[in-house]
Amino acid sequence: LLHLHLAACSKLNTPKVLLPFTRGTRVNFTLQASEGCYRWSSSQPEVASVEPLEQDECSQRALVQARSLQPTRLTSIIFAEDTRTGQVLRCDAIVDIIHGIQIVSTTRELYVEDSPLQLKIVALDSEG
């Protein structure tokens, strides 16, 4: 019963990621599962590929990379299948042209002497 409870609590660090379309540099994003041992796959590897960061078949982290060659919105579903329970987690990896960037912070003023501040960078496509 405890094993089923832990499997139900497993999740990815994000359900959706927007990766910028570029003709040059490949852009990466690290997906991370909270619990378990996962086998990673992509529904459309030509749009967004996924590679586990640990060498064996038991990886909680994987690198998602934008691979699309078309300057249009395309989506690949990244699957993380728990090799012990069979539970499947998913993340929509969207590759599109970035139309805007927002920097999100809870602080209005920054001072040089202050401790480091965590900032969140949010990319927006044409749909916002």
MOPAC internal coordinates of N, CA, C and O (Angstrom, degrees):
PM7 1SCF
backbone

  N    0.0000 0     0.00 0     0.00 0    0    0    0
  C    1.4578 1     0.00 0     0.00 0    1    0    0
  C    1.5272 1   110.74 1     0.00 0    2    1    0
  O    1.2310 1   120.52 1   141.70 1    3    2    1
  N    1.3123 1   116.61 1   -38.30 1    3    2    1
  C    1.4643 1   120.38 1   177.50 1    5    3    2
  C    1.5198 1   111.11 1   -63.79 1    6    5    3
  O    1.2310 1   119.84 1   141.34 1    7    6    5
  N    1.3295 1   117.91 1   -38.66 1    7    6    5
  C    1.4678 1   122.36 1   179.41 1    9    7    6
  C    1.5261 1   110.62 1   -60.30 1   10    9    7
  O    1.2310 1   120.03 1   137.50 1   11   10    9
  N    1.3343 1   117.54 1   -42.50 1   11   10    9
  C    1.4656 1   121.15 1   179.14 1   13   11   10
  C    1.5201 1   110.86 1   -67.12 1   14   13   11
  O    1.2310 1   120.33 1   143.48 1   15   14   13
  N    1.3105 1   116.98 1   -36.52 1   15   14   13
  C    1.4617 1   120.47 1   178.34 1   17   15   14
  C    1.5264 1   111.14 1   -63.32 1   18   17   15
  O    1.2310 1   120.08 1   137.01 1   19   18   17
  N    1.3130 1   117.44 1   -42.99 1   19   18   17
  C    1.4639 1   120.75 1   178.62 1   21   19   18
  C    1.5179 1   111.47 1   -65.30 1   22   21   19
  O    1.2310 1   119.87 1   140.27 1   23   22   21
  N    1.3382 1   117.85 1   -39.73 1   23   22   21
  C    1.4613 1   121.13 1   179.64 1   25   23   22
  C    1.5163 1   110.92 1   -63.78 1   26   25   23
  O    1.2310 1   120.26 1   143.01 1   27   26   25
  N    1.3292 1   117.12 1   -36.99 1   27   26   25
  C    1.4585 1   120.81 1  -178.82 1   29   27   26
  C    1.5255 1   111.17 1   -68.88 1   30   29   27
  O    1.2310 1   119.93 1   156.53 1   31   30   29
  N    1.3353 1   117.75 1   -23.47 1   31   30   29
  C    1.4589 1   121.84 1  -178.11 1   33   31   30
  C    1.5279 1   112.50 1   -87.31 1   34   33   31
  O    1.2310 1   119.76 1   169.95 1   35   34   33
  N    1.3011 1   118.07 1   -10.05 1   35   34   33
  C    1.4643 1   120.70 1  -177.57 1   37   35   34
  C    1.5200 1   110.50 1   -66.41 1   38   37   35
  O    1.2310 1   121.10 1   -39.70 1   39   38   37
  N    1.3375 1   115.49 1   140.30 1   39   38   37
  C    1.4597 1   119.95 1   176.18 1   41   39   38
  C    1.5184 1   109.21 1  -157.38 1   42   41   39
  O    1.2310 1   121.21 1   -15.77 1   43   42   41
  N    1.3256 1   115.29 1   164.23 1   43   42   41
  C    1.4616 1   121.60 1   176.13 1   45   43   42
  C    1.5205 1   109.16 1   -90.97 1   46   45   43
  O    1.2310 1   120.49 1   -20.26 1   47   46   45
  N    1.3292 1   116.68 1   159.74 1   47   46   45
  C    1.4589 1   120.85 1  -179.42 1   49   47   46
  C    1.5273 1   112.85 1   -67.96 1   50   49   47
  O    1.2310 1   119.52 1   163.36 1   51   50   49
  N    1.3335 1   118.53 1   -16.64 1   51   50   49
  C    1.4628 1   121.75 1   174.24 1   53   51   50
  C    1.5278 1   109.41 1  -155.96 1   54   53   51
  O    1.2310 1   119.82 1   -37.58 1   55   54   53
  N    1.3418 1   117.94 1   142.42 1   55   54   53
  C    1.4685 1   120.02 1   178.20 1   57   55   54
  C    1.5301 1   112.95 1   -85.09 1   58   57   55
  O    1.2310 1   120.67 1   165.30 1   59   58   57
  N    1.3427 1   116.32 1   -14.70 1   59   58   57
  C    1.4673 1   120.68 1  -176.63 1   61   59   58
  C    1.5180 1   108.86 1  -151.98 1   62   61   59
  O    1.2310 1   120.70 1   -41.45 1   63   62   61
  N    1.3475 1   116.27 1   138.55 1   63   62   61
  C    1.4586 1   120.12 1   177.75 1   65   63   62
  C    1.5306 1   108.69 1  -135.21 1   66   65   63
  O    1.2310 1   120.77 1   -44.51 1   67   66   65
  N    1.3398 1   116.12 1   135.49 1   67   66   65
  C    1.4612 1   122.53 1   176.60 1   69   67   66
  C    1.5204 1   107.70 1  -101.88 1   70   69   67
  O    1.2310 1   120.86 1   -63.00 1   71   70   69
  N    1.3239 1   115.96 1   117.00 1   71   70   69
  C    1.4641 1   121.95 1   178.18 1   73   71   70
  C    1.5230 1   108.66 1  -106.43 1   74   73   71
  O    1.2310 1   119.84 1   -42.22 1   75   74   73
  N    1.3249 1   117.91 1   137.78 1   75   74   73
  C    1.4634 1   119.67 1  -177.48 1   77   75   74
  C    1.5243 1   112.55 1   -74.66 1   78   77   75
  O    1.2310 1   121.15 1   -40.09 1   79   78   77
  N    1.3213 1   115.40 1   139.91 1   79   78   77
  C    1.4603 1   120.76 1   171.46 1   81   79   78
  C    1.5230 1   107.39 1   -75.34 1   82   81   79
  O    1.2310 1   120.66 1   -51.42 1   83   82   81
  N    1.3308 1   116.35 1   128.58 1   83   82   81
  C    1.4658 1   121.55 1   173.97 1   85   83   82
  C    1.5177 1   108.57 1  -141.38 1   86   85   83
  O    1.2310 1   120.81 1   -29.79 1   87   86   85
  N    1.3065 1   116.05 1   150.21 1   87   86   85
  C    1.4663 1   120.22 1   177.60 1   89   87   86
  C    1.5272 1   111.65 1   -89.93 1   90   89   87
  O    1.2310 1   120.39 1   168.31 1   91   90   89
  N    1.3104 1   116.85 1   -11.69 1   91   90   89
  C    1.4639 1   120.34 1  -176.64 1   93   91   90
  C    1.5104 1   112.76 1  -112.56 1   94   93   91
  O    1.2310 1   120.81 1    87.24 1   95   94   93
  N    1.3137 1   116.06 1   -92.76 1   95   94   93
  C    1.4577 1   122.88 1  -174.34 1   97   95   94
  C    1.5212 1   111.79 1   -68.00 1   98   97   95
  O    1.2310 1   120.72 1   -46.85 1   99   98   97
  N    1.3195 1   116.23 1   133.15 1   99   98   97
  C    1.4652 1   121.28 1   175.42 1  101   99   98
  C    1.5321 1   108.99 1   -78.95 1  102  101   99
  O    1.2310 1   120.71 1   -42.22 1  103  102  101
  N    1.3214 1   116.26 1   137.78 1  103  102  101
  C    1.4560 1   121.76 1  -178.63 1  105  103  102
  C    1.5252 1   109.12 1  -106.17 1  106  105  103
  O    1.2310 1   120.84 1   -46.32 1  107  106  105
  N    1.3417 1   116.00 1   133.68 1  107  106  105
  C    1.4603 1   122.43 1  -177.62 1  109  107  106
  C    1.5185 1   111.44 1  -113.19 1  110  109  107
  O    1.2310 1   121.38 1   -24.25 1  111  110  109
  N    1.3243 1   114.96 1   155.75 1  111  110  109
  C    1.4619 1   122.76 1   172.53 1  113  111  110
  C    1.5232 1   107.40 1  -143.58 1  114  113  111
  O    1.2310 1   120.34 1   -42.34 1  115  114  113
  N    1.3310 1   116.95 1   137.66 1  115  114  113
  C    1.4621 1   120.31 1   179.71 1  117  115  114
  C    1.5220 1   110.31 1   -96.47 1  118  117  115
  O    1.2310 1   121.15 1   -60.92 1  119  118  117
  N    1.3321 1   115.40 1   119.08 1  119  118  117
  C    1.4617 1   121.93 1   172.96 1  121  119  118
  C    1.5166 1   107.67 1   -92.23 1  122  121  119
  O    1.2310 1   120.77 1   -37.53 1  123  122  121
  N    1.3319 1   116.13 1   142.47 1  123  122  121
  C    1.4543 1   119.89 1  -179.93 1  125  123  122
  C    1.5202 1   109.81 1  -138.55 1  126  125  123
  O    1.2310 1   121.03 1   -47.68 1  127  126  125
  N    1.3257 1   115.64 1   132.32 1  127  126  125
  C    1.4598 1   122.10 1   175.49 1  129  127  126
  C    1.5239 1   108.74 1   -93.59 1  130  129  127
  O    1.2310 1   120.86 1   -34.57 1  131  130  129
  N    1.3291 1   115.95 1   145.43 1  131  130  129
  C    1.4620 1   120.03 1  -175.39 1  133  131  130
  C    1.5234 1   113.24 1   -78.45 1  134  133  131
  O    1.2310 1   119.51 1   149.90 1  135  134  133
  N    1.3049 1   118.53 1   -30.10 1  135  134  133
  C    1.4679 1   122.89 1  -177.43 1  137  135  134
  C    1.5192 1   108.51 1  -144.46 1  138  137  135
  O    1.2310 1   120.00 1   -23.61 1  139  138  137
  N    1.3170 1   117.61 1   156.39 1  139  138  137
  C    1.4592 1   121.03 1   168.69 1  141  139  138
  C    1.5131 1   115.85 1   100.35 1  142  141  139
  O    1.2310 1   122.15 1     8.17 1  143  142  141
  N    1.3241 1   113.48 1  -171.83 1  143  142  141
  C    1.4582 1   124.59 1  -175.70 1  145  143  142
  C    1.5327 1   106.14 1  -132.23 1  146  145  143
  O    1.2310 1   119.29 1   -64.78 1  147  146  145
  N    1.3264 1   118.96 1   115.22 1  147  146  145
  C    1.4648 1   121.06 1  -166.03 1  149  147  146
  C    1.5189 1   115.25 1  -119.27 1  150  149  147
  O    1.2310 1   122.00 1   -32.45 1  151  150  149
  N    1.3333 1   113.78 1   147.55 1  151  150  149
  C    1.4641 1   123.67 1   169.10 1  153  151  150
  C    1.5338 1   104.92 1  -108.83 1  154  153  151
  O    1.2310 1   120.57 1   -53.42 1  155  154  153
  N    1.3374 1   116.52 1   126.58 1  155  154  153
  C    1.4638 1   122.39 1  -172.46 1  157  155  154
  C    1.5262 1   111.03 1  -103.41 1  158  157  155
  O    1.2310 1   120.73 1   -36.04 1  159  158  157
  N    1.3545 1   116.21 1   143.96 1  159  158  157
  C    1.4660 1   120.55 1   176.10 1  161  159  158
  C    1.5247 1   109.64 1  -152.59 1  162  161  159
  O    1.2310 1   121.31 1   -17.23 1  163  162  161
  N    1.3343 1   115.09 1   162.77 1  163  162  161
  C    1.4617 1   122.64 1  -179.93 1  165  163  162
  C    1.5212 1   108.92 1  -124.60 1  166  165  163
  O    1.2310 1   120.46 1   -43.68 1  167  166  165
  N    1.3369 1   116.73 1   136.32 1  167  166  165
  C    1.4673 1   120.35 1   178.82 1  169  167  166
  C    1.5260 1   111.60 1   -72.46 1  170  169  167
  O    1.2310 1   120.05 1   153.65 1  171  170  169
  N    1.3274 1   117.51 1   -26.35 1  171  170  169
  C    1.4679 1   123.54 1  -179.31 1  173  171  170
  C    1.5300 1   108.71 1  -138.31 1  174  173  171
  O    1.2310 1   119.61 1  -102.71 1  175  174  173
  N    1.3381 1   118.36 1    77.29 1  175  174  173
  C    1.4724 1   119.68 1  -176.01 1  177  175  174
  C    1.5241 1   114.05 1   -62.68 1  178  177  175
  O    1.2310 1   119.65 1   161.02 1  179  178  177
  N    1.3299 1   118.28 1   -18.98 1  179  178  177
  C    1.4619 1   120.20 1   176.23 1  181  179  178
  C    1.5321 1   111.51 1   -75.76 1  182  181  179
  O    1.2310 1   120.19 1   164.52 1  183  182  181
  N    1.3324 1   117.24 1   -15.48 1  183  182  181
  C    1.4637 1   122.42 1   176.26 1  185  183  182
  C    1.5288 1   109.94 1   -94.98 1  186  185  183
  O    1.2310 1   120.77 1   128.11 1  187  186  185
  N    1.3344 1   116.13 1   -51.89 1  187  186  185
  C    1.4634 1   122.24 1   177.89 1  189  187  186
  C    1.5227 1   108.26 1  -146.60 1  190  189  187
  O    1.2310 1   120.90 1   -57.20 1  191  190  189
  N    1.3226 1   115.88 1   122.80 1  191  190  189
  C    1.4651 1   120.53 1   179.79 1  193  191  190
  C    1.5252 1   109.37 1   -96.10 1  194  193  191
  O    1.2310 1   120.98 1   -16.42 1  195  194  193
  N    1.3301 1   115.73 1   163.58 1  195  194  193
  C    1.4645 1   120.66 1   177.93 1  197  195  194
  C    1.5223 1   108.86 1  -138.80 1  198  197  195
  O    1.2310 1   121.17 1   -45.73 1  199  198  197
  N    1.3382 1   115.36 1   134.27 1  199  198  197
  C    1.4658 1   122.16 1   178.83 1  201  199  198
  C    1.5218 1   108.58 1  -131.77 1  202  201  199
  O    1.2310 1   119.87 1   -52.42 1  203  202  201
  N    1.3398 1   117.85 1   127.58 1  203  202  201
  C    1.4683 1   119.41 1   177.11 1  205  203  202
  C    1.5297 1   110.53 1   -63.51 1  206  205  203
  O    1.2310 1   120.61 1   -34.96 1  207  206  205
  N    1.3252 1   116.45 1   145.04 1  207  206  205
  C    1.4646 1   120.39 1  -179.59 1  209  207  206
  C    1.5232 1   112.68 1   -86.93 1  210  209  207
  O    1.2310 1   119.98 1   161.04 1  211  210  209
  N    1.3206 1   117.65 1   -18.96 1  211  210  209
  C    1.4568 1   121.08 1   172.90 1  213  211  210
  C    1.5202 1   107.13 1   -97.07 1  214  213  211
  O    1.2310 1   120.02 1   -30.90 1  215  214  213
  N    1.3168 1   117.56 1   149.10 1  215  214  213
  C    1.4633 1   121.94 1  -172.50 1  217  215  214
  C    1.5213 1   114.58 1   -75.56 1  218  217  215
  O    1.2310 1   120.00 1   152.35 1  219  218  217
  N    1.3261 1   117.60 1   -27.65 1  219  218  217
  C    1.4622 1   118.32 1  -177.32 1  221  219  218
  C    1.5304 1   110.91 1   -85.61 1  222  221  219
  O    1.2310 1   120.26 1     7.65 1  223  222  221
  N    1.3211 1   117.12 1  -172.35 1  223  222  221
  C    1.4705 1   121.78 1  -179.08 1  225  223  222
  C    1.5210 1   111.66 1   -83.78 1  226  225  223
  O    1.2310 1   120.18 1  -168.48 1  227  226  225
  N    1.3139 1   117.25 1    11.52 1  227  226  225
  C    1.4591 1   121.46 1  -176.98 1  229  227  226
  C    1.5242 1   108.72 1  -123.84 1  230  229  227
  O    1.2310 1   120.58 1   -92.30 1  231  230  229
  N    1.3095 1   116.49 1    87.70 1  231  230  229
  C    1.4563 1   120.53 1  -174.91 1  233  231  230
  C    1.5213 1   110.88 1  -126.56 1  234  233  231
  O    1.2310 1   120.38 1   -50.07 1  235  234  233
  N    1.3218 1   116.87 1   129.93 1  235  234  233
  C    1.4641 1   121.25 1   175.46 1  237  235  234
  C    1.5270 1   111.67 1   -92.31 1  238  237  235
  O    1.2310 1   119.99 1   170.42 1  239  238  237
  N    1.3334 1   117.63 1    -9.58 1  239  238  237
  C    1.4662 1   120.78 1  -179.13 1  241  239  238
  C    1.5204 1   109.82 1  -128.92 1  242  241  239
  O    1.2310 1   121.48 1   -34.38 1  243  242  241
  N    1.3387 1   114.78 1   145.62 1  243  242  241
  C    1.4611 1   119.83 1   178.51 1  245  243  242
  C    1.5212 1   109.53 1  -145.58 1  246  245  243
  O    1.2310 1   121.48 1   -29.79 1  247  246  245
  N    1.3215 1   114.78 1   150.21 1  247  246  245
  C    1.4559 1   121.97 1   179.70 1  249  247  246
  C    1.5221 1   109.14 1   -97.91 1  250  249  247
  O    1.2310 1   120.48 1   -60.16 1  251  250  249
  N    1.3290 1   116.69 1   119.84 1  251  250  249
  C    1.4652 1   122.68 1   176.85 1  253  251  250
  C    1.5196 1   106.81 1   -98.82 1  254  253  251
  O    1.2310 1   120.42 1   -46.85 1  255  254  253
  N    1.3370 1   116.80 1   133.15 1  255  254  253
  C    1.4611 1   121.04 1  -176.91 1  257  255  254
  C    1.5224 1   110.08 1  -129.29 1  258  257  255
  O    1.2310 1   120.85 1   -49.38 1  259  258  257
  N    1.3512 1   115.98 1   130.62 1  259  258  257
  C    1.4643 1   121.52 1   175.41 1  261  259  258
  C    1.5194 1   108.95 1   -69.15 1  262  261  259
  O    1.2310 1   120.41 1   -51.50 1  263  262  261
  N    1.3335 1   116.83 1   128.50 1  263  262  261
  C    1.4657 1   121.08 1  -177.99 1  265  263  262
  C    1.5237 1   113.04 1  -128.18 1  266  265  263
  O    1.2310 1   119.99 1   178.04 1  267  266  265
  N    1.3109 1   117.63 1    -1.96 1  267  266  265
  C    1.4612 1   121.25 1  -176.16 1  269  267  266
  C    1.5275 1   111.51 1   -59.26 1  270  269  267
  O    1.2310 1   120.88 1   -40.03 1  271  270  269
  N    1.3114 1   115.91 1   139.97 1  271  270  269
  C    1.4660 1   122.03 1   177.82 1  273  271  270
  C    1.5264 1   111.64 1  -104.39 1  274  273  271
  O    1.2310 1   120.31 1  -175.30 1  275  274  273
  N    1.3300 1   117.02 1     4.70 1  275  274  273
  C    1.4627 1   121.61 1  -177.29 1  277  275  274
  C    1.5276 1   110.42 1  -113.23 1  278  277  275
  O    1.2310 1   120.06 1   -46.67 1  279  278  277
  N    1.3405 1   117.49 1   133.33 1  279  278  277
  C    1.4696 1   120.37 1   179.64 1  281  279  278
  C    1.5297 1   111.66 1   -80.52 1  282  281  279
  O    1.2310 1   120.70 1  -127.17 1  283  282  281
  N    1.3162 1   116.27 1    52.83 1  283  282  281
  C    1.4594 1   122.45 1   179.08 1  285  283  282
  C    1.5217 1   108.28 1  -138.60 1  286  285  283
  O    1.2310 1   120.23 1   -22.34 1  287  286  285
  N    1.3063 1   117.17 1   157.66 1  287  286  285
  C    1.4653 1   122.14 1  -178.22 1  289  287  286
  C    1.5274 1   110.54 1   -67.76 1  290  289  287
  O    1.2310 1   120.80 1   -59.87 1  291  290  289
  N    1.3318 1   116.07 1   120.13 1  291  290  289
  C    1.4629 1   122.44 1   176.88 1  293  291  290
  C    1.5243 1   108.36 1  -132.91 1  294  293  291
  O    1.2310 1   120.91 1   -29.22 1  295  294  293
  N    1.3297 1   115.86 1   150.78 1  295  294  293
  C    1.4579 1   121.13 1  -177.42 1  297  295  294
  C    1.5177 1   111.16 1  -128.00 1  298  297  295
  O    1.2310 1   121.29 1   -39.37 1  299  298  297
  N    1.3102 1   115.14 1   140.63 1  299  298  297
  C    1.4631 1   122.67 1   171.41 1  301  299  298
  C    1.5208 1   107.10 1  -126.83 1  302  301  299
  O    1.2310 1   120.39 1   -40.29 1  303  302  301
  N    1.3165 1   116.87 1   139.71 1  303  302  301
  C    1.4556 1   120.32 1   176.92 1  305  303  302
  C    1.5287 1   107.97 1   -95.02 1  306  305  303
  O    1.2310 1   120.93 1   -54.96 1  307  306  305
  N    1.3172 1   115.83 1   125.04 1  307  306  305
  C    1.4594 1   121.58 1   177.15 1  309  307  306
  C    1.5255 1   107.30 1   -95.62 1  310  309  307
  O    1.2310 1   120.95 1   -55.58 1  311  310  309
  N    1.3329 1   115.79 1   124.42 1  311  310  309
  C    1.4602 1   121.63 1  -179.30 1  313  311  310
  C    1.5212 1   109.69 1  -107.89 1  314  313  311
  O    1.2310 1   121.27 1   -40.17 1  315  314  313
  N    1.3198 1   115.17 1   139.83 1  315  314  313
  C    1.4636 1   122.57 1   172.59 1  317  315  314
  C    1.5239 1   106.19 1  -124.24 1  318  317  315
  O    1.2310 1   120.64 1   -71.08 1  319  318  317
  N    1.3307 1   116.38 1   108.92 1  319  318  317
  C    1.4638 1   120.69 1  -178.68 1  321  319  318
  C    1.5225 1   109.59 1  -102.50 1  322  321  319
  O    1.2310 1   120.82 1   -57.49 1  323  322  321
  N    1.3250 1   116.04 1   122.51 1  323  322  321
  C    1.4623 1   121.13 1   177.96 1  325  323  322
  C    1.5232 1   108.23 1   -69.05 1  326  325  323
  O    1.2310 1   120.41 1   -59.96 1  327  326  325
  N    1.3179 1   116.83 1   120.04 1  327  326  325
  C    1.4668 1   121.26 1  -175.29 1  329  327  326
  C    1.5226 1   112.23 1   -70.99 1  330  329  327
  O    1.2310 1   119.73 1   163.29 1  331  330  329
  N    1.3169 1   118.12 1   -16.71 1  331  330  329
  C    1.4690 1   120.88 1   179.86 1  333  331  330
  C    1.5201 1   112.48 1   -93.21 1  334  333  331
  O    1.2310 1   120.06 1   139.05 1  335  334  333
  N    1.3426 1   117.49 1   -40.95 1  335  334  333
  C    1.4705 1   120.69 1  -173.77 1  337  335  334
  C    1.5217 1   113.25 1  -105.13 1  338  337  335
  O    1.2310 1   119.92 1   160.32 1  339  338  337
  N    1.3361 1   117.76 1   -19.68 1  339  338  337
  C    1.4594 1   120.95 1  -175.94 1  341  339  338
  C    1.5198 1   113.41 1    84.47 1  342  341  339
  O    1.2310 1   119.90 1   175.71 1  343  342  341
  N    1.3357 1   117.79 1    -4.29 1  343  342  341
  C    1.4630 1   121.18 1   178.71 1  345  343  342
  C    1.5244 1   109.49 1   -61.84 1  346  345  343
  O    1.2310 1   120.47 1   -43.36 1  347  346  345
  N    1.3400 1   116.70 1   136.64 1  347  346  345
  C    1.4616 1   121.52 1  -179.65 1  349  347  346
  C    1.5283 1   109.56 1  -114.42 1  350  349  347
  O    1.2310 1   121.09 1   -55.37 1  351  350  349
  N    1.3214 1   115.53 1   124.63 1  351  350  349
  C    1.4619 1   122.40 1   173.74 1  353  351  350
  C    1.5188 1   107.36 1  -103.12 1  354  353  351
  O    1.2310 1   120.31 1   -26.58 1  355  354  353
  N    1.3416 1   117.02 1   153.42 1  355  354  353
  C    1.4618 1   119.00 1  -179.46 1  357  355  354
  C    1.5212 1   111.29 1  -139.19 1  358  357  355
  O    1.2310 1   122.19 1   -26.79 1  359  358  357
  N    1.3300 1   113.41 1   153.21 1  359  358  357
  C    1.4584 1   121.96 1   175.92 1  361  359  358
  C    1.5221 1   107.12 1  -139.52 1  362  361  359
  O    1.2310 1   120.25 1   -49.39 1  363  362  361
  N    1.3257 1   117.13 1   130.61 1  363  362  361
  C    1.4611 1   120.96 1   175.41 1  365  363  362
  C    1.5226 1   108.49 1   -83.24 1  366  365  363
  O    1.2310 1   120.48 1   -62.14 1  367  366  365
  N    1.3264 1   116.70 1   117.86 1  367  366  365
  C    1.4631 1   122.15 1   176.83 1  369  367  366
  C    1.5245 1   107.44 1  -101.29 1  370  369  367
  O    1.2310 1   120.67 1   -69.78 1  371  370  369
  N    1.3146 1   116.31 1   110.22 1  371  370  369
  C    1.4660 1   122.58 1  -177.29 1  373  371  370
  C    1.5206 1   108.25 1  -103.54 1  374  373  371
  O    1.2310 1   120.63 1   -51.47 1  375  374  373
  N    1.3228 1   116.40 1   128.53 1  375  374  373
  C    1.4642 1   121.77 1   176.04 1  377  375  374
  C    1.5240 1   106.70 1  -110.57 1  378  377  375
  O    1.2310 1   120.70 1   -58.19 1  379  378  377
  N    1.3260 1   116.27 1   121.81 1  379  378  377
  C    1.4652 1   120.75 1  -176.68 1  381  379  378
  C    1.5268 1   108.88 1  -157.06 1  382  381  379
  O    1.2310 1   121.11 1   -12.03 1  383  382  381
  N    1.3156 1   115.49 1   167.97 1  383  382  381
  C    1.4634 1   121.54 1   174.93 1  385  383  382
  C    1.5269 1   107.94 1   -72.91 1  386  385  383
  O    1.2310 1   120.48 1   -48.64 1  387  386  385
  N    1.3238 1   116.68 1   131.36 1  387  386  385
  C    1.4625 1   121.63 1   179.43 1  389  387  386
  C    1.5249 1   108.40 1   -81.77 1  390  389  387
  O    1.2310 1   120.90 1   -53.14 1  391  390  389
  N    1.3452 1   115.88 1   126.86 1  391  390  389
  C    1.4647 1   120.85 1  -179.20 1  393  391  390
  C    1.5227 1   112.88 1  -101.30 1  394  393  391
  O    1.2310 1   120.18 1   163.78 1  395  394  393
  N    1.3252 1   117.25 1   -16.22 1  395  394  393
  C    1.4561 1   119.65 1   179.88 1  397  395  394
  C    1.5122 1   110.88 1  -167.33 1  398  397  395
  O    1.2310 1   121.20 1   -19.13 1  399  398  397
  N    1.3260 1   115.31 1   160.87 1  399  398  397
  C    1.4627 1   121.75 1   178.48 1  401  399  398
  C    1.5236 1   107.96 1  -133.75 1  402  401  399
  O    1.2310 1   120.96 1   -42.91 1  403  402  401
  N    1.3364 1   115.77 1   137.09 1  403  402  401
  C    1.4585 1   121.81 1   175.13 1  405  403  402
  C    1.5200 1   108.55 1  -117.99 1  406  405  403
  O    1.2310 1   121.04 1   -39.03 1  407  406  405
  N    1.3322 1   115.63 1   140.97 1  407  406  405
  C    1.4593 1   121.31 1   172.86 1  409  407  406
  C    1.5205 1   106.37 1  -108.31 1  410  409  407
  O    1.2310 1   120.86 1   -60.11 1  411  410  409
  N    1.3315 1   115.96 1   119.89 1  411  410  409
  C    1.4561 1   121.76 1  -174.81 1  413  411  410
  C    1.5233 1   109.21 1  -108.04 1  414  413  411
  O    1.2310 1   121.21 1   -48.66 1  415  414  413
  N    1.3462 1   115.29 1   131.34 1  415  414  413
  C    1.4576 1   121.23 1   179.19 1  417  415  414
  C    1.5193 1   108.82 1  -150.29 1  418  417  415
  O    1.2310 1   120.56 1   -25.83 1  419  418  417
  N    1.3197 1   116.54 1   154.17 1  419  418  417
  C    1.4636 1   120.34 1   175.32 1  421  419  418
  C    1.5277 1   111.02 1   -90.42 1  422  421  419
  O    1.2310 1   120.02 1   174.96 1  423  422  421
  N    1.3291 1   117.56 1    -5.04 1  423  422  421
  C    1.4652 1   123.09 1  -177.80 1  425  423  422
  C    1.5232 1   110.23 1  -107.72 1  426  425  423
  O    1.2310 1   120.68 1   -43.33 1  427  426  425
  N    1.3296 1   116.30 1   136.67 1  427  426  425
  C    1.4628 1   120.81 1   179.64 1  429  427  426
  C    1.5266 1   112.56 1   -91.01 1  430  429  427
  O    1.2310 1   120.15 1   149.83 1  431  430  429
  N    1.3345 1   117.32 1   -30.17 1  431  430  429
  C    1.4620 1   121.37 1  -179.02 1  433  431  430
  C    1.5220 1   109.50 1  -124.08 1  434  433  431
  O    1.2310 1   120.94 1   -40.30 1  435  434  433
  N    1.3227 1   115.81 1   139.70 1  435  434  433
  C    1.4590 1   121.55 1   178.06 1  437  435  434
  C    1.5206 1   108.98 1  -114.79 1  438  437  435
  O    1.2310 1   120.69 1   -42.93 1  439  438  437
  N    1.3409 1   116.29 1   137.07 1  439  438  437
  C    1.4524 1   121.83 1   177.92 1  441  439  438
  C    1.5165 1   108.85 1  -119.60 1  442  441  439
  O    1.2310 1   120.53 1   -36.92 1  443  442  441
  N    1.3243 1   116.59 1   143.08 1  443  442  441
  C    1.4574 1   122.05 1  -177.61 1  445  443  442
  C    1.5250 1   111.31 1   -59.24 1  446  445  443
  O    1.2310 1   119.63 1   142.21 1  447  446  445
  N    1.3321 1   118.32 1   -37.79 1  447  446  445
  C    1.4612 1   122.02 1  -175.54 1  449  447  446
  C    1.5233 1   113.13 1   -76.40 1  450  449  447
  O    1.2310 1   119.68 1   162.96 1  451  450  449
  N    1.3164 1   118.22 1   -17.04 1  451  450  449
  C    1.4663 1   121.27 1  -176.21 1  453  451  450
  C    1.5205 1   112.02 1   -68.85 1  454  453  451
  O    1.2310 1   121.67 1   -19.69 1  455  454  453
  N    1.3139 1   114.42 1   160.31 1  455  454  453
  C    1.4668 1   119.85 1   176.16 1  457  455  454
  C    1.5312 1   109.01 1   -66.89 1  458  457  455
  O    1.2310 1   120.31 1   -20.53 1  459  458  457
  N    1.3226 1   117.01 1   159.47 1  459  458  457
  C    1.4719 1   119.81 1  -178.36 1  461  459  458
  C    1.5302 1   111.58 1   -56.93 1  462  461  459
  O    1.2310 1   121.37 1   -35.61 1  463  462  461
  N    1.2983 1   114.99 1   144.39 1  463  462  461
  C    1.4589 1   121.94 1  -178.22 1  465  463  462
  C    1.5167 1   109.53 1  -110.27 1  466  465  463
  O    1.2310 1   120.96 1   -43.35 1  467  466  465
  N    1.3128 1   115.76 1   136.65 1  467  466  465
  C    1.4580 1   119.48 1   177.53 1  469  467  466
  C    1.5277 1   108.87 1   -84.12 1  470  469  467
  O    1.2310 1   121.13 1   -55.80 1  471  470  469
  N    1.3242 1   115.45 1   124.20 1  471  470  469
  C    1.4553 1   122.02 1   177.09 1  473  471  470
  C    1.5181 1   108.90 1  -112.85 1  474  473  471
  O    1.2310 1   120.86 1   -31.37 1  475  474  473
  N    1.3158 1   115.96 1   148.63 1  475  474  473
  C    1.4593 1   121.18 1   176.71 1  477  475  474
  C    1.5220 1   107.46 1  -115.25 1  478  477  475
  O    1.2310 1   120.60 1   -54.04 1  479  478  477
  N    1.3272 1   116.46 1   125.96 1  479  478  477
  C    1.4543 1   122.14 1   178.76 1  481  479  478
  C    1.5267 1   107.65 1  -101.50 1  482  481  479
  O    1.2310 1   120.60 1   -54.34 1  483  482  481
  N    1.3213 1   116.46 1   125.66 1  483  482  481
  C    1.4632 1   121.60 1  -178.77 1  485  483  482
  C    1.5209 1   108.59 1  -118.85 1  486  485  483
  O    1.2310 1   120.67 1   -56.41 1  487  486  485
  N    1.3304 1   116.33 1   123.59 1  487  486  485
  C    1.4672 1   121.35 1   176.85 1  489  487  486
  C    1.5233 1   108.82 1   -94.78 1  490  489  487
  O    1.2310 1   120.77 1   -37.86 1  491  490  489
  N    1.3235 1   116.13 1   142.14 1  491  490  489
  C    1.4618 1   121.32 1  -178.84 1  493  491  490
  C    1.5206 1   110.04 1  -121.23 1  494  493  491
  O    1.2310 1   121.11 1   -43.68 1  495  494  493
  N    1.3284 1   115.49 1   136.32 1  495  494  493
  C    1.4613 1   119.80 1   173.98 1  497  495  494
  C    1.5243 1   108.51 1   -93.83 1  498  497  495
  O    1.2310 1   119.56 1    11.58 1  499  498  497
  N    1.3141 1   118.45 1  -168.42 1  499  498  497
  C    1.4661 1   121.89 1  -176.95 1  501  499  498
  C    1.5259 1   112.29 1   -64.92 1  502  501  499
  O    1.2310 1   120.09 1   160.26 1  503  502  501
  N    1.3321 1   117.44 1   -19.74 1  503  502  501
  C    1.4631 1   121.19 1   179.09 1  505  503  502
  C    1.5216 1   112.46 1   -91.13 1  506  505  503
  O    1.2310 1   120.38 1   175.38 1  507  506  505
  N    1.3320 1   116.88 1    -4.62 1  507  506  505
  C    1.4597 1   121.25 1   178.30 1  509  507  506
  C    1.4961 1   111.51 1    89.46 1  510  509  507
  O    1.2310 1   120.10 1   180.00 1  511  510  509

